[in-house]
């Protein structure tokens, strides 16, 4: 595996190299004392695993991890930290683990072994159409979403984009007046399985109680329209999730926003 280690304390670089030198899992190791330089390296070189110190100037390890994931979602992130493992949940980054300073070669090997077990996410093309109706394509083939509620939940998530929804938002938007949350969990579970089978489990991300669309990996007419892309606005014919427009208020509200965008550029 190709590994990078990022820590603004250069003495830690030597310690890491000495601790990792007997590992048979490492094909190459590059060390950086600057997050900016590390990011430049990731942009132009293959990297499998990134060990990132959290406390660094200019760009801390958490922000660097987010930037790295945008470059290549398959890079496994391991934080080097004084925090306990439970704190990783608050970082908002898909890290696979952590090294607690001071660490040993055995600790590093354990994290590398874990990284080697994680299956890479296939790089696929995801296209989502919301105008006039909802369609999801994976590498040019329609995604079969099955039951109506699974499609509705995904459509709602796409509508909310990076803002996302929590459980109560989804219930209020799709199942008004329904008192039990079991229908939400059942629908979300079925949708998750469909995305996993299609190789796009990273389409929906989770932060705390909120689920949201990973907008960085999709091509979507709604997002282009919201960004006031000239071609998207020109192609807009006044229809958005048409089969749901009379059913859900949130569709009507988004349609009104799109109409305003269209008017603003005339």
C-alpha positions in Angstrom: 0.0 0.0 0.0 1.1 3.6 -0.7 1.1 5.5 2.6 1.4 9.1 3.7 2.1 10.4 7.1 1.3 14.1 7.9 2.5 15.8 11.1 3.9 19.2 11.7 6.4 17.8 14.2 9.3 16.5 12.1 10.6 14.3 14.9 7.4 12.3 14.6 8.3 11.5 11.0 11.4 9.6 12.1 9.4 7.8 14.8 6.8 6.7 12.3 9.3 5.5 9.7 11.1 3.4 12.4 7.8 2.0 13.6 6.6 1.1 10.1 9.9 -0.2 8.6 9.2 -3.9 9.2 5.7 -3.9 7.8 5.3 -5.9 4.6 2.1 -4.1 3.8 3.8 -0.8 2.9 5.1 -0.3 -0.6 5.9 3.4 -0.2 5.9 6.0 2.5 5.9 9.8 2.1 6.0 12.1 5.1 4.9 15.8 5.2 5.0 18.5 7.8 2.5 20.6 5.9 -1.1 19.8 5.1 -1.0 21.9 2.0 2.0 20.0 0.6 0.3 16.6 1.5 -2.8 17.6 -0.4 -0.8 18.5 -3.4 0.8 15.1 -3.3 -2.6 13.4 -3.1 -3.7 15.3 -6.1 -1.0 13.8 -8.3 0.0 10.5 -6.7 -1.8 7.3 -5.8 -2.4 7.0 -2.0 -4.1 4.1 -0.2 -3.7 5.1 3.4 -3.2 8.5 5.1 -2.1 8.9 8.7 -3.0 12.4 9.7 -2.1 14.3 12.9 -5.1 16.3 14.0 -3.5 19.4 15.6 -1.7 21.1 12.7 -1.4 24.8 11.6 -3.1 26.3 8.5 -5.2 23.2 7.8 -5.8 20.7 10.7 -6.0 17.0 10.1 -9.8 16.9 10.1 -10.1 19.5 7.3 -7.3 17.8 5.4 -9.1 14.5 5.6 -12.2 16.1 4.1 -10.2 17.5 1.3 -8.4 14.2 0.7 -11.7 12.4 0.5 -12.9 14.8 -2.2 -9.9 13.9 -4.2 -10.2 10.2 -3.8 -12.9 8.6 -1.6 -11.0 5.3 -1.5 -8.2 6.7 0.5 -8.4 5.3 4.1 -8.0 7.9 6.8 -6.4 7.1 10.1 -6.1 9.9 12.6 -3.0 10.3 14.9 -4.4 11.8 18.0 -4.6 12.1 21.8 -8.4 11.8 21.7 -10.3 8.6 22.5 -12.0 6.6 19.8 -15.5 7.8 20.6 -14.5 11.3 19.6 -14.1 10.3 16.0 -17.8 10.4 15.6 -17.8 14.1 16.0 -15.2 14.7 13.3 -17.6 14.3 10.4 -15.0 12.4 8.4 -15.2 8.8 7.3 -12.1 7.7 9.2 -11.4 4.0 9.7 -9.5 4.4 12.9 -6.9 6.2 15.0 -3.4 6.0 16.5 -3.1 7.1 20.1 0.2 8.8 20.8 2.6 7.3 21.7 2.0 4.4 19.4 4.0 1.3 18.5 4.8 -0.6 15.3 2.2 -3.1 16.4 -0.4 -0.3 16.6 0.4 0.8 13.1 0.2 -2.7 11.7 -3.2 -3.2 13.2 -4.5 -0.1 11.4 -2.8 -1.2 8.1 -4.4 -4.6 8.4 -7.8 -3.0 8.9 -7.2 -0.8 5.9 -6.3 -3.8 3.7 -9.7 -5.4 4.5 -11.8 -2.5 3.4 -13.1 -2.9 -0.1 -12.6 0.0 -2.4 -15.6 1.8 -3.6 -15.9 1.4 -7.4 -15.6 4.6 -9.3 -18.8 4.9 -11.1 -20.7 7.6 -12.8 -23.9 8.6 -11.1 -26.4 10.8 -12.9 -29.6 12.0 -11.2 -32.4 13.6 -13.1 -35.2 15.5 -11.3 -36.6 17.4 -14.3 -39.3 16.6 -15.4 -39.3 13.4 -13.3 -37.0 11.4 -11.1 -34.4 9.1 -12.6 -31.1 7.7 -11.2 -28.5 6.2 -13.6 -25.4 4.3 -12.6 -22.9 4.1 -15.4 -25.7 4.8 -17.9 -28.1 2.2 -16.6 -31.3 3.1 -14.7 -31.2 2.2 -11.0 -34.1 0.0 -10.0 -35.4 1.4 -6.7 -38.3 -1.0 -6.3 -41.0 0.2 -4.0 -42.4 3.7 -4.3 -41.3 4.9 -0.8 -37.7 4.0 -1.4 -37.7 6.2 -4.5 -39.6 9.0 -2.6 -37.0 8.9 0.2 -34.1 9.1 -2.3 -35.9 11.9 -4.2 -36.3 13.8 -0.9 -32.6 13.4 0.0 -31.6 14.6 -3.5 -33.9 17.6 -3.1 -32.2 18.5 0.2 -28.7 17.9 -1.1 -25.9 18.7 1.3 -28.4 20.1 3.9 -29.8 16.6 4.4 -32.7 15.3 6.6 -33.1 13.6 9.9 -35.7 10.9 10.7 -38.4 13.3 11.8 -37.9 15.5 8.7 -38.4 12.4 6.5 -41.5 11.3 8.3 -43.0 14.8 8.2 -42.2 15.1 4.5 -43.2 11.6 3.3 -45.5 10.1 5.9 -47.6 12.9 7.3 -49.7 11.8 10.3 -47.8 8.5 10.7 -47.0 8.0 14.3 -44.5 5.2 14.1 -40.9 5.6 12.8 -40.6 1.9 11.8 -41.7 2.7 8.2 -38.8 5.2 7.9 -36.2 2.7 9.2 -37.5 -0.1 7.0 -37.5 2.2 3.9 -34.0 3.6 4.7 -32.7 0.1 5.2 -34.1 -1.2 1.9 -32.7 1.9 0.1 -29.3 1.4 1.6 -29.2 -2.3 0.4 -30.1 -1.2 -3.2 -27.3 1.4 -3.2 -24.8 -1.1 -1.8 -25.7 -3.7 -4.5 -25.3 -1.0 -7.2 -21.8 -0.1 -5.8 -22.8 3.4 -4.8 -23.2 3.1 -1.0 -21.3 6.4 -0.7 -24.2 8.3 -2.4 -25.8 8.9 1.0 -23.6 10.0 3.8 -24.4 10.4 7.5 -23.4 13.0 10.1 -24.9 12.6 13.5 -28.6 12.1 13.0 -28.6 13.7 9.5 -28.4 11.8 6.2 -27.4 13.8 3.1 -26.4 13.4 -0.5 -22.7 13.2 -1.4 -23.1 15.9 -4.1 -19.4 15.7 -5.0 -19.9 12.4 -6.8 -23.2 13.0 -8.8 -24.2 14.9 -11.9 -27.6 16.4 -11.1 -29.8 18.9 -13.0 -31.1 20.3 -9.8 -27.7 21.2 -8.4 -26.6 22.7 -11.7 -29.8 24.8 -11.7 -29.2 25.9 -8.2 -25.7 26.9 -9.2 -27.3 29.0 -12.0 -25.6 27.0 -14.7 -26.6 28.7 -18.0 -27.2 25.4 -19.9 -29.3 23.9 -17.1 -31.5 27.0 -16.9 -31.9 27.0 -20.6 -33.0 23.4 -20.6 -35.4 23.9 -17.7 -39.0 23.5 -19.0 -40.9 24.4 -15.8 -41.3 20.8 -14.5 -39.7 19.3 -11.4 -40.4 15.8 -9.9 -43.8 16.1 -11.7 -45.4 13.0 -10.5 -44.8 14.1 -6.9 -45.6 17.8 -7.3 -49.3 17.5 -6.2 -48.4 15.0 -3.5 -45.7 16.7 -1.5 -45.3 20.3 -0.4 -41.5 20.2 -0.5 -41.7 19.5 -4.2 -43.9 22.5 -4.7 -41.6 24.7 -2.7 -38.5 23.6 -4.8 -40.5 24.2 -8.0 -41.2 27.7 -6.9 -37.5 28.3 -6.2 -36.6 27.0 -9.7 -39.1 29.2 -11.3 -37.6 32.2 -9.5 -34.1 31.2 -10.7 -35.5 31.0 -14.2 -37.1 34.4 -14.0 -34.0 36.0 -12.5 -31.9 35.3 -15.6 -34.4 36.4 -18.2 
